[in-house]
Amino acid sequence: MTTLFCVPASHPSLAAALMLDYKGIEYRRIDFAPAVHKVALRLVGFRGGTVPALRVDGRRIQGSRAIPRVLDELRPDPPLFPRDADRRAAVEGAEEWGDEILQPVARRLAWATLKRDHSTLGTFLEDAHLGIPRAVAERSSPPLVLLAARLNDVRDDSARADLAALPRHLERVDGWVDEGVLGGSERNAADFQIATSLGLLMSFDDLRPAIEGRPAGRLAEDVVTRLPGHVGPALPADWLVPLRQPTAV
């Protein structure tokens, strides 16, 4: 039995789930609550405290970059990485950037927004497999939001810095789409890595207008056909000014 351990609405967890679906691999999903997952994963045999975590064929794999390589090993077709060396290098470069740069930005901005408005937090639990009633999970979530924000070092200044950098990040994704590195006729690991981060960001009304309608936004909507959750306007208006200005060249 293949088992995927996740956190509700976690964008890297969603990336792993979509890659499993793309491969046609059946799996069971188990969700742990945010912050609690760091301990829970160790209790089920994983060395680290990060999701996604995959248990398959007696192996335990963690991380949205390690998982696609194992999936290609277990089921080569359809491939998650191009077989041409140059194209693979381009995809791996985009994947690395998506993991190390965009993924943390999306995570911090999500928690920064949810700290200010968690009234619709339940919308992020719709597909979760927590093993407890959704109503119970919703009632227990507010303290976990604050804890998760603290663990991810979410502060006002870091949120403002991420918002200021977001237009440049979107330009980079647009460029990769134009070059065919992302959004081609066949999906690749970088598509899933990057589109899920963008999909999470598009769940927030403050951020969606800056993303939708451009190549990056179309990539997210094509890959993530059902975007996770929804939160209305919550961030201070002056924080959002960089999203309404042209990107500096």
N, C-alpha and C positions, 0 to 999 in steps of 0.2 A: 504494500500500500504506500503510495506517495502522499506525503502530508506536507502542506505548506502552512507555516506558522506566521501570522501577520499581526498587525495593529490596525484597527478600523481606520479607513481613509488614508492609511500610509501609502504615499505615492510609490516608494520602492517596492512595497508589498504588492501593489496593483501591477507594477511592471512585471514582477515574477509571475503573478497569476495570468496576465495576458500572454506571456511567453509560453506558459504551460498550455494555455488554450490554443495558441498558434501551432504548437507542436502536436496537438491532439492527445496530450497526456492527461489521463484522468487522475484526479487528486482529491484529497480531503483537505478542507481549510479549517484551521483553528485560529481564533483571534484572542489576543491578550489585551488587556486595557493598557493605555499609554502609561509609561513610567514603570508600571508593574511588570511589563514584559521583560525588563532587564533581569529580573530575578526568575521569572517563570521559565524563560528559555534555558537557564542553567539547570532548572529542576527537571527538564525533559531531555537533558543530555547534550546541550550545545555549550561550547566553550565561551562564546561571546554573548553579549546582550543586545544584539541588533537584529532587526527584521529587514527583509524577509529571511526566513530560515527554512530550509527544505530538507526533509528526510526522505531519501529514496534509495532503494536497493541496499539498505544497511549503511548508507553514507549520510553524513550531515554536512550541509553546505549553507553558508551564510553570506548574504550580500547580493545586491542586484547586478553586480558584475561577475561574481563567481558563478552564479546560477546558470546564466546562458551558456557558459563554456561547458558545464557539465551536461546540460540538456543537449547540446550539439554532439557531445560524446555518446550519450545514451540513444539519441534519435537524430541522426544526421540531417534528415529532411523533414520539413523545409529548414534550411540553415539559418541561423541567426547572425552569421558573419559571412561576408562574401568570400568566395574561394580565391578570387584574384587578390594577389598580395597587396597591390597598391590600394585597391578599394577597401580591403580589410583594414589597412592601416588608417585610412580616413575615418572609417566607421569606429574603430577603436579609439581614435583621438576624440571624436565627438562624444562617444560613450564615457570616456574618462572625464571630460569636462562636465558632462551632464551629472555624473556622480559626485564629483568633487566641488563643483562650483554651483550649478543650478539647483541641485537637490537640497543642499543646506539652505539656500535662499528661500526656496518654496516652503521648507519646514519652518524657518524662523518667521516668515511673514504670516503663515497660517496660524501659528501660536500667538503671534502679536495681535492678530485680528480677533481670534477667539478669546483672548484675555479680556477684550473690550466688549464683546458680544457673543455669549455662548447660548443665546436663546433658541437658536436653531441647530444646536449641536446634535440633536437626534437625527437630523438628516444625514449625518455622516455614519450613522450606525445601521442604515437600512440593509446593507448586505453583510453585516458582521455576523460571525459565528462565535459568540462569546460564551454560550452555555448558560446564560441567565436572561431573564426577560428584558426586552429593550427598555421598558419603563424604569426598571431598576438600574440599568446601566446609565440612563440619562440622569437620574437623580444623583448618582454617585460621581458623575463626570466633572462638575465644576472644580473641586479640589485637585483632580488629576490634571486638568488644563493648566492650573497655576504651577503644579509641580513639574509638568512637562516643559512649560515655558522657562522655568528656572533651570532645569537640567540642560536645556538647549541654549542657555545664556541669552535669552530674548530680552532685550532692553529697548527703550525708546530710541537711543542713538543707533543701535544696530539695525532696528527696523527702518529708520530713516535712511541709513546708508544703503540697505538692500533695495529700497524703493528708488533711490537715486541711480543705482547701478542697473536696475531691471531693464530700462530701455536699451542699454548696450548689450545685455544678454539676449534680448529678443532680436536685435539686429544680427547677432552671431547665428542664432538659429535660422533666421530668414535666409542668411547667406548659405548655410548648409543645405537648406531645402532647394534653393536656386541651383546649387551645384549638383544636386542629386545624391548627396551623402545621406540625407534624410528624406523621407516621404516618397521613396521610389515605388515601383510596381510590386516589389517584394520587401516585406518588412525586415528590419534588422535590429540587433540589440540596442543600438543607439536610438532608434525610433521609440522603442518602449521606454528606455531610460529617460529620455528628454520629454516625450509627450505626456507622460504621467505627471511629471513636475508641473508642466504647463497646465494640465487638466486640473490639478489641485488649485493652482493660482486662479484659474478661471471660475472656480466655485465661489469666489469672493467678489461681490458687486463692485468694490473699490478698485479691483485689479482687472476685471474682465475686459472693460473697454479698451485698455491698452494692448490687449492680446488678440481679441477676436478680429476677424477680417483681414489679418495679415498672414503670411505663410506659416509663421509659428502657430498661430491660432488654428489654422486649418489643419495643420499636422496633429494638434492635440485632439481636435474633434474627429478626425479620421481614425486615429489609433484608439482613443478612449471614447467609445461610442456613448457611454453613460458616465458623465462627469460626477465625481463624488461630492455630495452635500451641497449646501447653499447657505451663505451668510450675506446679509444685507450690508449697506454702508455702515462702517464702524470706525474707520481710521480718521484722524484729524485732517481737515481739508488741506492745510498747508503742507502736510506730509506728501500729498498726492500731486503736488505741482510738477515734480520732475516727469511724471507719467504723461503730462499734457504738453510737454515741450518737445520740439524736434531733437532727435538724437545728434549729438555733436559728432562731426566727422574727423 
